[in-house]
Amino acid sequence: MAPPVDSRIAPEEDPNSMTGDMATPVVVGHHTHPIKKFLYAHWTDQAARTTAILAVMAAVASSQYALQISRAILSQAEATDAWNFYSAKSIKKHLTVSEGSTLKALMLVNPQLNSSLQPLLEQTKIDAARYDKETKELHESASRIDNDKQRQQKKGDRFQYAFLALQAGVVLCTIASSSRKKGLWLCAVLLGVLGLLALGDAYLLLF
């Protein structure tokens, strides 16, 4: 007959349980301190936490991706309007300059018309200068909108990459927990790190 087990004996703690496998039973002591409780938890418990963290970050990346794409579409429409307005002003400027050249030619051919054509020539100079200033301002505005659009597209791409990496990590964590394969969990952690880096780069655009 086996001797009775003393219930007062505390279970043996396994500091290396993070590297264990569910195929090998591990007895982990009870801890009340949150840090020790986290460190001495089995890797499958960490996999569950990893899944939750990756899922939250993937949701953030997905929402930001949709937001940046929407902003890029709006910026594209705004940029199209700005460039169309710039083209219209450029056409008016060239027509005004051509009109001034025609008036000068008429004044050379018919000097007697100088007095009547001179006010028109002065007005065309004023209009040409105004159109030139407006076209420069419109060009700068349209270029700025284009740059904003490209920046938003670049951020959207980074958020998409982050979402793909994080979502793949969630899938691997789920498979690792169900199949008890620690290697898949470690791959999921690696994907999570890559996704986090891509997420940070999407906000800061460092690369």
C-alpha positions in Angstrom: 0.0 0.0 0.0 1.4 3.4 -1.0 2.1 5.9 1.8 -0.3 8.8 2.1 0.6 12.0 0.3 1.1 15.0 2.6 -1.1 17.8 1.2 1.0 20.4 3.1 4.0 19.7 0.8 4.1 22.5 -1.8 4.4 21.4 -5.4 7.8 21.8 -6.9 8.4 25.0 -8.9 9.7 24.7 -12.4 11.6 27.8 -13.4 12.0 26.4 -16.9 8.4 25.8 -17.5 8.4 28.5 -20.2 10.5 26.1 -22.2 8.5 23.1 -21.5 5.9 21.3 -23.6 2.4 20.2 -22.8 3.5 16.7 -23.7 5.5 16.7 -20.5 3.4 17.4 -17.4 4.7 20.3 -15.4 3.8 21.1 -11.8 4.0 24.9 -11.1 3.8 26.3 -7.7 1.1 28.8 -6.8 2.3 32.5 -6.8 0.5 35.5 -5.7 3.0 38.0 -7.0 1.9 39.0 -10.6 5.5 39.1 -12.0 6.3 35.6 -10.6 2.9 34.3 -11.7 3.7 35.5 -15.2 7.3 34.2 -15.4 6.4 30.8 -14.0 3.4 30.3 -16.2 3.5 27.5 -18.8 4.1 28.5 -22.4 0.6 27.7 -23.4 -0.7 30.3 -21.0 1.7 32.8 -22.5 0.4 31.7 -26.0 -3.1 32.6 -24.9 -1.9 36.1 -23.8 0.1 36.4 -27.0 -3.0 35.7 -29.0 -5.0 38.4 -27.3 -2.2 41.0 -27.6 -1.7 40.2 -31.3 -5.4 40.3 -32.0 -5.7 43.8 -30.4 -2.7 45.1 -32.4 -4.1 43.6 -35.6 -7.4 45.3 -35.0 -5.6 48.6 -34.5 -3.6 48.1 -37.7 -6.7 47.1 -39.7 -8.7 50.2 -38.6 -5.7 52.5 -39.3 -5.3 50.9 -42.7 -8.9 51.6 -43.6 -8.6 55.2 -42.3 -5.4 55.9 -44.3 -6.9 54.5 -47.5 -10.0 56.6 -47.1 -7.9 59.7 -46.6 -5.8 58.8 -49.6 -8.9 58.5 -51.8 -10.2 61.9 -50.6 -6.7 63.4 -51.1 -6.7 62.0 -54.6 -10.0 63.7 -55.5 -8.8 66.9 -53.9 -5.5 66.8 -55.8 -7.4 66.2 -59.1 -9.5 69.3 -58.5 -6.4 71.3 -57.6 -4.5 70.3 -60.7 -7.6 71.0 -62.9 -7.8 74.5 -61.4 -4.1 75.0 -61.9 -4.5 74.0 -65.6 -7.4 76.4 -66.1 -5.4 79.2 -64.6 -2.4 78.3 -66.7 -4.5 78.4 -69.9 -5.9 81.9 -68.9 -2.3 83.1 -68.3 -1.1 81.9 -71.7 -4.1 83.4 -73.4 -3.5 86.7 -71.7 0.2 86.7 -72.6 -0.8 85.9 -76.2 -3.3 88.7 -76.2 -0.6 91.1 -75.0 1.7 89.9 -77.8 -1.0 90.5 -80.3 -1.7 94.0 -79.0 2.0 94.8 -79.3 2.1 93.6 -82.8 -0.9 95.7 -83.7 0.7 98.8 -82.1 3.8 98.2 -84.2 1.9 97.8 -87.4 -0.6 100.7 -86.7 1.1 103.3 -84.5 -2.1 105.4 -84.7 -3.8 102.8 -82.6 -1.3 103.2 -79.7 -3.5 105.5 -77.7 -6.5 103.1 -77.8 -4.5 99.9 -77.4 -2.2 101.0 -74.7 -4.8 100.7 -71.9 -5.6 97.2 -73.1 -1.9 96.3 -73.1 -1.5 97.5 -69.6 -4.5 95.5 -68.4 -3.1 92.4 -70.1 0.2 92.9 -68.2 -1.7 93.2 -64.9 -3.8 90.1 -65.6 -0.7 88.1 -66.7 1.1 89.0 -63.5 -2.0 88.0 -61.4 -2.4 84.7 -63.2 1.3 84.0 -62.9 1.1 84.5 -59.1 -2.1 82.4 -58.8 -0.6 79.5 -60.9 2.4 79.4 -58.6 0.3 79.3 -55.5 -2.0 76.6 -57.1 1.0 74.6 -58.1 2.4 74.6 -54.6 -1.0 73.7 -53.2 -1.5 70.8 -55.6 2.0 69.5 -55.0 1.4 69.6 -51.2 -1.8 67.7 -51.6 0.0 65.1 -53.8 2.7 64.7 -51.1 0.0 64.2 -48.4 -1.7 61.6 -50.6 1.6 59.7 -51.1 2.3 59.9 -47.4 -1.1 58.5 -46.5 -0.7 55.7 -49.1 2.7 54.9 -47.6 1.2 54.8 -44.1 -1.7 52.6 -45.4 0.8 50.2 -46.9 2.7 50.0 -43.6 -0.5 49.3 -41.7 -1.4 46.6 -44.1 1.9 44.9 -43.7 1.6 45.1 -39.9 -1.9 43.7 -40.1 -0.8 40.7 -42.2 2.1 39.9 -39.8 -0.1 40.3 -36.7 -3.0 38.3 -38.2 -0.6 35.5 -39.2 0.7 35.5 -35.6 -2.8 35.1 -34.2 -3.4 32.1 -36.5 -0.1 30.5 -35.5 -0.8 31.1 -31.8 -4.2 29.5 -32.1 -2.7 26.5 -33.9 0.2 26.3 -31.4 -2.3 26.2 -28.5 -4.5 23.5 -30.0 -1.6 21.3 -31.4 0.7 22.0 -28.4 3.6 22.9 -30.7 5.9 25.4 -29.0 7.8 26.2 -32.2 4.6 27.6 -33.8 4.2 29.9 -30.8 7.8 31.1 -31.1 7.1 31.9 -34.8 4.0 33.7 -33.8 6.0 35.8 -31.3 8.5 36.6 -34.1 5.7 37.7 -36.4 4.3 39.8 -33.6 7.6 41.6 -33.2 7.7 42.2 -36.9 4.1 43.4 -36.9 4.8 45.8 -34.0 7.8 47.2 -35.8 5.7 47.7 -39.0 3.0 49.3 -36.9 5.5 51.8 -35.3 6.9 52.5 -38.7 3.4 53.2 -40.1 3.0 56.0 -37.5 6.5 57.4 -37.7 7.5 56.6 -41.3 11.1 55.9 -40.4 11.7 53.7 -43.4 
